[in-house]
Amino acid sequence: MSSQSQHQPQPQSQPQPGGDFDAADPVVRSLAAGESTFWLCSDLDPSADVLQNMAANYEAGVEHQAGVDPIVMKRAAQRFERFAPWFAETFPETAAAEGIIESALVPADAAQADLNERLGVELPGRLWLKRDDALPISGSIKARGGFHEVLEYAEVVAAGHGLNPNDPATYSAEEFRALAGTHRIVVGSTGNLGLSIGILSAALGFAASVHMSADARGWKKELLRSHGVDVIEHSGDFVEAVSAGRASAEGAPRTHFVDDEDSRSLFAGYSVAALRLRDQFEAAQVTVDAEHPLVVYLPCGIGGGPGGVTYGLKSVFGDDVHCIFVEPSQAPAMFLGVRTGLHSEICVQDIGLSGATAADGLAVARPSRFIGPVISPLISGFATVSDEVIKAGVGVLHQTEGLDVEPSATAGLTVPWRTIGHLGEGPRYADATHLVWVTGGAMVPSEEREHYVAEGLNLLSTIQP
């Protein structure tokens, strides 16, 4: 059973952790039962008004309550452009793109035809994939944000010691590398953010420590260690890993903590994807406007990646884009936080869920402190998907598109069919563009990739109307 409630959540006054939420809410009850649940947020304010309010709050000095610097995306894009020559030199796989870190946009006609048949209904419009699974260097939606925060810190270190922070040659010089070696970057991660932070930190010469939760894959830990990164393993979940990382960095000299629960720098890096996507759609001659809406399905863990991308997309496309956050049915942290209005004051265990999922990059029990309160007015909807269907999505992409990805990558693959009849009727939705954001897979070891594919093919029958 799927919940199709169209009501906006009502924020609670002075919420208490694990407390005061409406247990009779049919959407919360559906989540608590571990069911595949869909909620469309109706009556959203115009995107331009929401973005203007965010900017006004930032200017008024209430950034941490509801504000966002209106030029945060532009500054992040400029930072990536400044570092592009360094990327092209340091990572040969980026040279063909002149050091710009971006993934392909590809149509998924074969997957769409396959899922039309399995789900017994034709999806209006066309299905596309955003291939962040093959993003250079660390292959996930987390990469842009992680890279951006490391680069921003590198500039601070360079400027603080009299080096030119705007010259990409600065970061290849032995003088900077020796200096970077006296500084440490720390992060807590389920895996993919840790890869982006660790690999780039090491490439710049920084010492790096990545605190990994129990659900992080062993190969990700070993890959980080092969780059000289300190990996600290924890028996608990993502929140424990982040808390341990934060504690280790507090008061430590020349140490920067990347706070996945509350980082504006990560957010800025994620948002840049929207600028690149606009150019890619133009190159593919895909129109996005009121008569040709864009619906984007974003895999969601703590919320930073999809939150930053949503901010960017709304800044670029306004009301012509609809962003749907997709989470595993046992770990709907952002969905639960927004629906109850409690945001980070509630976790999935408070409604009896485990927080455990095969989609390890999405295994988060409590959402970001920042993203929910600030970005929720821009989110068009939420969906949860069972682990079986997520795993089956790996089989679908392998069989139809020849793509091999990790389970986290396919969370949104079947969700476009669940929006039929709910986002709107009429001719314009016949011309909609449905974009599934795919994350994670290119770096997975072949043996583990083969396991994911075999498991996915065996579960194809779980994709049903």
Buried (B, 14 or more C-beta within 10 A) or exposed (E): EEBBBEBBBEEBEEBEEEEBBBEEBBBBBBBBBBBBBBBBBEEBEEBEEBBEBBBEBBEEEEBBEBBBBBEBBBEBBEBBBBBBBBBBBBBEEBEEEEBBBBBEBBBBEBBBBBBBEBBEEEBBBBBBBBBBBBBBBBBBBBBBBBBBBBBBBBBEBBEEEEBEBEBBEBBBBEEBBEBBEEBBBBBBBBBBBBBBBBBBBBBBBBBBBBBBBBBBBEBBBEBBEEBEBBBBEBEEBBBBBBBBBBBBBEEEEEBBBBBBBBBBBBBBBBBBBBBBBBEBBEEEEBEBEEEBBBBBBBBBBBBBBBBBBBBBBBBBBBBBBBBBBBBBBBBBBBBBBBBBBBBBBBBBEBBEBBBBBBBBBBBBBBBBBBBBBBBBBBBBBBBBBBBBBBBBBBBBBBBBBEBBBBBBBBBBBBBBBBBBEBBEEEEBBEBBBBBBBBBBBBBBBEEEBEEBBEBBBEBBEBBEE
